[in-house]
Amino acid sequence: MNALHQHLLDSSRAARHGEPAPPLPGTHDVAALRAALAHHREARREARRREADRRETRRLEARRREADRRETRHHDTRHREADHREADHREARRPAVGIRRRLRDWLGRP
């Protein structure tokens, strides 16, 4: 049985029961196709949005982990330096910066 035979059968059944006749085959095909395409497009858009959100979330988490790692490293370094100072009970000496300039000033040479 093809679509036309089914339509004739449904039409005769509707006429016997006093109901309106069903639409002809293919009447709503274009509308159904448009609805299916619109649904598919919207599903693709939503999938792209979700993927973009996932990428953004991963990027932000990576930045947060990097910042935490930097902060932890900086924090650990500060504590190590503080522990070192407390152990020595004196400040670490600065390297000899500008020693030649100071010697010239002390010895009175230009």
N, C-alpha and C positions, 0 to 999 in steps of 0.2 A: 504494500500500500504506500503510495507516495503522498506528498503534502496536499495535492488537489483532492484525492480520494478522501483523506482525513477531513478536509474542509467540508466536502459535500456531506459526509456522514454527520459532522458536528452541526451543520446548517439544518439538516432534516430533523435531527434530534431537538435542536433549539426551536424549530417551527412547531413540532409536536407538543413541546412543553410551554409554548407561548413566550419564549424568551427572545431577546434580540440575537441576531445572527452574529457569529464570531467574525473577526476581521479576516480579510483575504490573506492568503499566505504571502509573506514577504512585505506586508504593510509596515510593520514596525522593525524591520531588519536594520534599516539605516539608523534609527534611533537607538536600537540595542547596541549596534556597533559603536556609535558615538559614545554611549554610556560606558561600554567596556574600555574604549580607548581613554576616556577621561579618568576612569578608575585606575587604569594602568599608569597613566602619567602621574597622577597624584601619589600612587604607591611608590613610583620611582623618586619623586621629589622628596617624599618622607624618608625614604631610604638614604638619599643623599644628605638630607638634614641630619639624620641620626649619625651617619658616618662622619660628617663634619664636626658634630658635637663630640664624638668619640676622639677624633684627632685633636680637637681643641683641649679636651680633658687630659689626654695623654701629654700634650705639649705643656700644659699648665702644671701637671704633676711632675714632669721632668724638670721644669724650672724651679718648682718648690723643692724637689730633692736636691738639685744643684745648690740652691740657696742654703738649705739646711746643711749640706756637706761643707760649703764654704764657711758658714757660721760656726759649725762644729770644729772645723780645722782652726779657724781664728780663735775660737774660745779655748781650744786645747793649747794652742801656742801661748796665749796670754797666761794660762794657768801654769804652763811649764816655766815660762819666764818668771812668774811670780814665785813659784816654788824654788827656782834657782836663786833668786835674790834673797829669799828668806833663809835658804841654806847657807849662802855666803855672808849674809848680814852686811852686804855692801852692794852698791850699784855696779853694773858692768861698766868697764872703762870704755870710753870712746876711742876709736882709732885715732892715730896722730894726724888730725886734719889740719892743714895749714901750718905744719911745723916749721917749714922754711921761712914763712912770713914771720912767725913768732921769733925765730932765731935772729932774723935780720933786725927786728925791732929791739931785741935784747942786746945784741952786739953793736947796735947803732950803725949798721951798714945799710946802704941803699938797696 
